[in-house]
Amino acid sequence: MKTIINRNTSYISHLPTIKNNRHLVWLILKNNPQGLTSREIADMSANKLTYSTVQPRVSELLYDFLIRVKGSARNPKTGMINSTYCLVSKSETRTMIENKLITLIAEHDLLIENYFKYDTLSKRQD
């Protein structure tokens, strides 16, 4: 229990920094509509952000439908695939949220259907 309290306290104390970093990532993307990789965002932050602080903020912005993956390409130095991120418009955000909602409702309905199928099957086999 003490571990959970310590983690929660740590998270709460770091929340202002997390929000500031997230906003900085968003601003950098706003000023670069062609899109940027996480590494490029870190490089453009004037040493305020590192790659390891950009990556989680990009994930948060993706989950909140404020940015999207514009494309991807192989990094010639590392050989890894790098995604390029860009901002989305308000209408794109709304569409993305509606699509996610439709998906979640369909998954919910399927889970309920499968639950009752399983319940019916287990009663017949007993």
mmCIF file of the C-alpha atoms, coordinates in Angstrom:
data_MODEL
# 
_entry.id   MODEL 
# 
loop_
_atom_site.group_PDB 
_atom_site.id 
_atom_site.type_symbol 
_atom_site.label_atom_id 
_atom_site.label_alt_id 
_atom_site.label_comp_id 
_atom_site.label_asym_id 
_atom_site.label_entity_id 
_atom_site.label_seq_id 
_atom_site.pdbx_PDB_ins_code 
_atom_site.Cartn_x 
_atom_site.Cartn_y 
_atom_site.Cartn_z 
_atom_site.occupancy 
_atom_site.B_iso_or_equiv 
_atom_site.pdbx_formal_charge 
_atom_site.auth_seq_id 
_atom_site.auth_comp_id 
_atom_site.auth_asym_id 
_atom_site.auth_atom_id 
_atom_site.pdbx_PDB_model_num 
ATOM 1   C CA . MET A 1 1   ? 0.000   0.000   0.000   1.00 0.00 ? 1   MET A CA 1 
ATOM 2   C CA . LYS A 1 2   ? 2.855   2.356   0.819   1.00 0.00 ? 2   LYS A CA 1 
ATOM 3   C CA . THR A 1 3   ? 4.294   1.812   -2.683  1.00 0.00 ? 3   THR A CA 1 
ATOM 4   C CA . ILE A 1 4   ? 1.013   2.929   -4.261  1.00 0.00 ? 4   ILE A CA 1 
ATOM 5   C CA . ILE A 1 5   ? 0.909   6.025   -2.071  1.00 0.00 ? 5   ILE A CA 1 
ATOM 6   C CA . ASN A 1 6   ? 4.511   6.885   -2.993  1.00 0.00 ? 6   ASN A CA 1 
ATOM 7   C CA . ARG A 1 7   ? 3.819   6.393   -6.714  1.00 0.00 ? 7   ARG A CA 1 
ATOM 8   C CA . ASN A 1 8   ? 0.688   8.525   -6.555  1.00 0.00 ? 8   ASN A CA 1 
ATOM 9   C CA . THR A 1 9   ? 2.520   11.251  -4.645  1.00 0.00 ? 9   THR A CA 1 
ATOM 10  C CA . SER A 1 10  ? 5.366   11.175  -7.155  1.00 0.00 ? 10  SER A CA 1 
ATOM 11  C CA . TYR A 1 11  ? 2.958   11.338  -10.092 1.00 0.00 ? 11  TYR A CA 1 
ATOM 12  C CA . ILE A 1 12  ? 1.080   14.284  -8.591  1.00 0.00 ? 12  ILE A CA 1 
ATOM 13  C CA . SER A 1 13  ? 4.329   16.146  -7.937  1.00 0.00 ? 13  SER A CA 1 
ATOM 14  C CA . HIS A 1 14  ? 5.483   15.550  -11.539 1.00 0.00 ? 14  HIS A CA 1 
ATOM 15  C CA . LEU A 1 15  ? 2.147   16.415  -13.150 1.00 0.00 ? 15  LEU A CA 1 
ATOM 16  C CA . PRO A 1 16  ? 2.972   20.102  -13.848 1.00 0.00 ? 16  PRO A CA 1 
ATOM 17  C CA . THR A 1 17  ? 6.189   19.080  -15.628 1.00 0.00 ? 17  THR A CA 1 
ATOM 18  C CA . ILE A 1 18  ? 4.363   16.406  -17.608 1.00 0.00 ? 18  ILE A CA 1 
ATOM 19  C CA . LYS A 1 19  ? 1.715   18.924  -18.705 1.00 0.00 ? 19  LYS A CA 1 
ATOM 20  C CA . ASN A 1 20  ? 4.346   21.500  -19.664 1.00 0.00 ? 20  ASN A CA 1 
ATOM 21  C CA . ASN A 1 21  ? 6.304   18.934  -21.681 1.00 0.00 ? 21  ASN A CA 1 
ATOM 22  C CA . ARG A 1 22  ? 3.146   17.744  -23.392 1.00 0.00 ? 22  ARG A CA 1 
ATOM 23  C CA . HIS A 1 23  ? 2.220   21.311  -24.301 1.00 0.00 ? 23  HIS A CA 1 
ATOM 24  C CA . LEU A 1 24  ? 5.721   21.949  -25.647 1.00 0.00 ? 24  LEU A CA 1 
ATOM 25  C CA . VAL A 1 25  ? 5.507   18.832  -27.851 1.00 0.00 ? 25  VAL A CA 1 
ATOM 26  C CA . TRP A 1 26  ? 2.128   20.041  -29.127 1.00 0.00 ? 26  TRP A CA 1 
ATOM 27  C CA . LEU A 1 27  ? 3.519   23.538  -29.856 1.00 0.00 ? 27  LEU A CA 1 
ATOM 28  C CA . ILE A 1 28  ? 6.496   22.146  -31.751 1.00 0.00 ? 28  ILE A CA 1 
ATOM 29  C CA . LEU A 1 29  ? 4.168   20.035  -33.883 1.00 0.00 ? 29  LEU A CA 1 
ATOM 30  C CA . LYS A 1 30  ? 1.877   23.026  -34.405 1.00 0.00 ? 30  LYS A CA 1 
ATOM 31  C CA . ASN A 1 31  ? 4.808   25.007  -35.797 1.00 0.00 ? 31  ASN A CA 1 
ATOM 32  C CA . ASN A 1 32  ? 5.809   22.134  -38.124 1.00 0.00 ? 32  ASN A CA 1 
ATOM 33  C CA . PRO A 1 33  ? 2.713   21.060  -40.074 1.00 0.00 ? 33  PRO A CA 1 
ATOM 34  C CA . GLN A 1 34  ? 4.794   18.808  -42.340 1.00 0.00 ? 34  GLN A CA 1 
ATOM 35  C CA . GLY A 1 35  ? 5.170   16.481  -39.343 1.00 0.00 ? 35  GLY A CA 1 
ATOM 36  C CA . LEU A 1 36  ? 8.085   15.433  -37.164 1.00 0.00 ? 36  LEU A CA 1 
ATOM 37  C CA . THR A 1 37  ? 9.502   12.311  -35.574 1.00 0.00 ? 37  THR A CA 1 
ATOM 38  C CA . SER A 1 38  ? 9.937   12.078  -31.808 1.00 0.00 ? 38  SER A CA 1 
ATOM 39  C CA . ARG A 1 39  ? 13.678  12.538  -32.237 1.00 0.00 ? 39  ARG A CA 1 
ATOM 40  C CA . GLU A 1 40  ? 13.137  15.702  -34.300 1.00 0.00 ? 40  GLU A CA 1 
ATOM 41  C CA . ILE A 1 41  ? 10.745  17.068  -31.677 1.00 0.00 ? 41  ILE A CA 1 
ATOM 42  C CA . ALA A 1 42  ? 13.372  16.515  -28.976 1.00 0.00 ? 42  ALA A CA 1 
ATOM 43  C CA . ASP A 1 43  ? 16.038  18.175  -31.136 1.00 0.00 ? 43  ASP A CA 1 
ATOM 44  C CA . MET A 1 44  ? 13.810  21.225  -31.763 1.00 0.00 ? 44  MET A CA 1 
ATOM 45  C CA . SER A 1 45  ? 13.018  21.735  -28.076 1.00 0.00 ? 45  SER A CA 1 
ATOM 46  C CA . ALA A 1 46  ? 16.218  23.686  -27.363 1.00 0.00 ? 46  ALA A CA 1 
ATOM 47  C CA . ASN A 1 47  ? 17.370  21.041  -24.849 1.00 0.00 ? 47  ASN A CA 1 
ATOM 48  C CA . LYS A 1 48  ? 14.122  21.285  -22.853 1.00 0.00 ? 48  LYS A CA 1 
ATOM 49  C CA . LEU A 1 49  ? 13.066  17.759  -23.829 1.00 0.00 ? 49  LEU A CA 1 
ATOM 50  C CA . THR A 1 50  ? 14.880  14.503  -24.387 1.00 0.00 ? 50  THR A CA 1 
ATOM 51  C CA . TYR A 1 51  ? 13.756  11.693  -26.647 1.00 0.00 ? 51  TYR A CA 1 
ATOM 52  C CA . SER A 1 52  ? 12.713  9.695   -23.586 1.00 0.00 ? 52  SER A CA 1 
ATOM 53  C CA . THR A 1 53  ? 10.448  12.532  -22.403 1.00 0.00 ? 53  THR A CA 1 
ATOM 54  C CA . VAL A 1 54  ? 8.976   13.179  -25.857 1.00 0.00 ? 54  VAL A CA 1 
ATOM 55  C CA . GLN A 1 55  ? 7.888   9.589   -26.528 1.00 0.00 ? 55  GLN A CA 1 
ATOM 56  C CA . PRO A 1 56  ? 5.359   9.328   -23.641 1.00 0.00 ? 56  PRO A CA 1 
ATOM 57  C CA . ARG A 1 57  ? 3.958   12.783  -24.414 1.00 0.00 ? 57  ARG A CA 1 
ATOM 58  C CA . VAL A 1 58  ? 3.461   11.784  -28.060 1.00 0.00 ? 58  VAL A CA 1 
ATOM 59  C CA . SER A 1 59  ? 1.611   8.665   -26.881 1.00 0.00 ? 59  SER A CA 1 
ATOM 60  C CA . GLU A 1 60  ? -0.663  10.792  -24.679 1.00 0.00 ? 60  GLU A CA 1 
ATOM 61  C CA . LEU A 1 61  ? -1.426  13.166  -27.555 1.00 0.00 ? 61  LEU A CA 1 
ATOM 62  C CA . LEU A 1 62  ? -2.198  10.181  -29.805 1.00 0.00 ? 62  LEU A CA 1 
ATOM 63  C CA . TYR A 1 63  ? -4.560  8.660   -27.222 1.00 0.00 ? 63  TYR A CA 1 
ATOM 64  C CA . ASP A 1 64  ? -6.315  12.020  -26.864 1.00 0.00 ? 64  ASP A CA 1 
ATOM 65  C CA . PHE A 1 65  ? -6.751  12.270  -30.663 1.00 0.00 ? 65  PHE A CA 1 
ATOM 66  C CA . LEU A 1 66  ? -4.827  15.549  -30.857 1.00 0.00 ? 66  LEU A CA 1 
ATOM 67  C CA . ILE A 1 67  ? -2.190  14.204  -33.248 1.00 0.00 ? 67  ILE A CA 1 
ATOM 68  C CA . ARG A 1 68  ? -1.949  11.353  -35.732 1.00 0.00 ? 68  ARG A CA 1 
ATOM 69  C CA . VAL A 1 69  ? 0.728   9.336   -37.458 1.00 0.00 ? 69  VAL A CA 1 
ATOM 70  C CA . LYS A 1 70  ? 1.334   11.036  -40.792 1.00 0.00 ? 70  LYS A CA 1 
ATOM 71  C CA . GLY A 1 71  ? 3.779   8.490   -42.134 1.00 0.00 ? 71  GLY A CA 1 
ATOM 72  C CA . SER A 1 72  ? 6.774   6.367   -41.343 1.00 0.00 ? 72  SER A CA 1 
ATOM 73  C CA . ALA A 1 73  ? 10.203  5.746   -42.793 1.00 0.00 ? 73  ALA A CA 1 
ATOM 74  C CA . ARG A 1 74  ? 13.333  3.814   -41.980 1.00 0.00 ? 74  ARG A CA 1 
ATOM 75  C CA . ASN A 1 75  ? 15.942  5.862   -40.131 1.00 0.00 ? 75  ASN A CA 1 
ATOM 76  C CA . PRO A 1 76  ? 19.149  5.599   -42.179 1.00 0.00 ? 76  PRO A CA 1 
ATOM 77  C CA . LYS A 1 77  ? 21.337  5.805   -39.040 1.00 0.00 ? 77  LYS A CA 1 
ATOM 78  C CA . THR A 1 78  ? 19.559  3.289   -36.819 1.00 0.00 ? 78  THR A CA 1 
ATOM 79  C CA . GLY A 1 79  ? 17.691  1.166   -39.350 1.00 0.00 ? 79  GLY A CA 1 
ATOM 80  C CA . MET A 1 80  ? 14.568  1.488   -37.203 1.00 0.00 ? 80  MET A CA 1 
ATOM 81  C CA . ILE A 1 81  ? 11.172  2.565   -38.497 1.00 0.00 ? 81  ILE A CA 1 
ATOM 82  C CA . ASN A 1 82  ? 10.330  6.092   -37.290 1.00 0.00 ? 82  ASN A CA 1 
ATOM 83  C CA . SER A 1 83  ? 6.809   7.486   -37.314 1.00 0.00 ? 83  SER A CA 1 
ATOM 84  C CA . THR A 1 84  ? 6.135   11.079  -38.281 1.00 0.00 ? 84  THR A CA 1 
ATOM 85  C CA . TYR A 1 85  ? 3.447   12.853  -36.255 1.00 0.00 ? 85  TYR A CA 1 
ATOM 86  C CA . CYS A 1 86  ? 1.311   15.872  -37.098 1.00 0.00 ? 86  CYS A CA 1 
ATOM 87  C CA . LEU A 1 87  ? -1.571  17.769  -35.516 1.00 0.00 ? 87  LEU A CA 1 
ATOM 88  C CA . VAL A 1 88  ? -5.145  17.085  -36.518 1.00 0.00 ? 88  VAL A CA 1 
ATOM 89  C CA . SER A 1 89  ? -7.956  19.560  -37.003 1.00 0.00 ? 89  SER A CA 1 
ATOM 90  C CA . LYS A 1 90  ? -10.925 19.763  -34.637 1.00 0.00 ? 90  LYS A CA 1 
ATOM 91  C CA . SER A 1 91  ? -13.118 17.984  -37.183 1.00 0.00 ? 91  SER A CA 1 
ATOM 92  C CA . GLU A 1 92  ? -10.523 15.191  -37.541 1.00 0.00 ? 92  GLU A CA 1 
ATOM 93  C CA . THR A 1 93  ? -10.389 14.842  -33.750 1.00 0.00 ? 93  THR A CA 1 
ATOM 94  C CA . ARG A 1 94  ? -14.160 14.561  -33.605 1.00 0.00 ? 94  ARG A CA 1 
ATOM 95  C CA . THR A 1 95  ? -14.201 11.942  -36.373 1.00 0.00 ? 95  THR A CA 1 
ATOM 96  C CA . MET A 1 96  ? -11.448 9.937   -34.680 1.00 0.00 ? 96  MET A CA 1 
ATOM 97  C CA . ILE A 1 97  ? -13.325 10.009  -31.363 1.00 0.00 ? 97  ILE A CA 1 
ATOM 98  C CA . GLU A 1 98  ? -16.570 8.934   -33.050 1.00 0.00 ? 98  GLU A CA 1 
ATOM 99  C CA . ASN A 1 99  ? -14.779 6.051   -34.797 1.00 0.00 ? 99  ASN A CA 1 
ATOM 100 C CA . LYS A 1 100 ? -13.205 4.932   -31.517 1.00 0.00 ? 100 LYS A CA 1 
ATOM 101 C CA . LEU A 1 101 ? -16.593 5.118   -29.809 1.00 0.00 ? 101 LEU A CA 1 
ATOM 102 C CA . ILE A 1 102 ? -18.165 2.958   -32.529 1.00 0.00 ? 102 ILE A CA 1 
ATOM 103 C CA . THR A 1 103 ? -15.343 0.425   -32.131 1.00 0.00 ? 103 THR A CA 1 
ATOM 104 C CA . LEU A 1 104 ? -15.699 0.332   -28.340 1.00 0.00 ? 104 LEU A CA 1 
ATOM 105 C CA . ILE A 1 105 ? -19.470 -0.102  -28.547 1.00 0.00 ? 105 ILE A CA 1 
ATOM 106 C CA . ALA A 1 106 ? -19.033 -2.971  -31.018 1.00 0.00 ? 106 ALA A CA 1 
ATOM 107 C CA . GLU A 1 107 ? -16.442 -4.619  -28.752 1.00 0.00 ? 107 GLU A CA 1 
ATOM 108 C CA . HIS A 1 108 ? -18.736 -4.150  -25.744 1.00 0.00 ? 108 HIS A CA 1 
ATOM 109 C CA . ASP A 1 109 ? -21.676 -5.712  -27.574 1.00 0.00 ? 109 ASP A CA 1 
ATOM 110 C CA . LEU A 1 110 ? -19.537 -8.642  -28.714 1.00 0.00 ? 110 LEU A CA 1 
ATOM 111 C CA . LEU A 1 111 ? -18.272 -9.248  -25.176 1.00 0.00 ? 111 LEU A CA 1 
ATOM 112 C CA . ILE A 1 112 ? -21.811 -9.323  -23.817 1.00 0.00 ? 112 ILE A CA 1 
ATOM 113 C CA . GLU A 1 113 ? -22.924 -11.659 -26.601 1.00 0.00 ? 113 GLU A CA 1 
ATOM 114 C CA . ASN A 1 114 ? -19.976 -13.977 -25.948 1.00 0.00 ? 114 ASN A CA 1 
ATOM 115 C CA . TYR A 1 115 ? -20.601 -13.896 -22.200 1.00 0.00 ? 115 TYR A CA 1 
ATOM 116 C CA . PHE A 1 116 ? -24.153 -15.120 -22.641 1.00 0.00 ? 116 PHE A CA 1 
ATOM 117 C CA . LYS A 1 117 ? -23.080 -17.719 -25.223 1.00 0.00 ? 117 LYS A CA 1 
ATOM 118 C CA . TYR A 1 118 ? -20.463 -19.035 -22.812 1.00 0.00 ? 118 TYR A CA 1 
ATOM 119 C CA . ASP A 1 119 ? -22.946 -19.020 -19.945 1.00 0.00 ? 119 ASP A CA 1 
ATOM 120 C CA . THR A 1 120 ? -25.479 -20.967 -22.047 1.00 0.00 ? 120 THR A CA 1 
ATOM 121 C CA . LEU A 1 121 ? -22.840 -23.469 -23.226 1.00 0.00 ? 121 LEU A CA 1 
ATOM 122 C CA . SER A 1 122 ? -21.525 -24.105 -19.733 1.00 0.00 ? 122 SER A CA 1 
ATOM 123 C CA . LYS A 1 123 ? -25.066 -24.788 -18.436 1.00 0.00 ? 123 LYS A CA 1 
ATOM 124 C CA . ARG A 1 124 ? -25.655 -27.380 -21.150 1.00 0.00 ? 124 ARG A CA 1 
ATOM 125 C CA . GLN A 1 125 ? -22.370 -29.150 -20.511 1.00 0.00 ? 125 GLN A CA 1 
ATOM 126 C CA . ASP A 1 126 ? -22.849 -29.399 -16.744 1.00 0.00 ? 126 ASP A CA 1 
# 
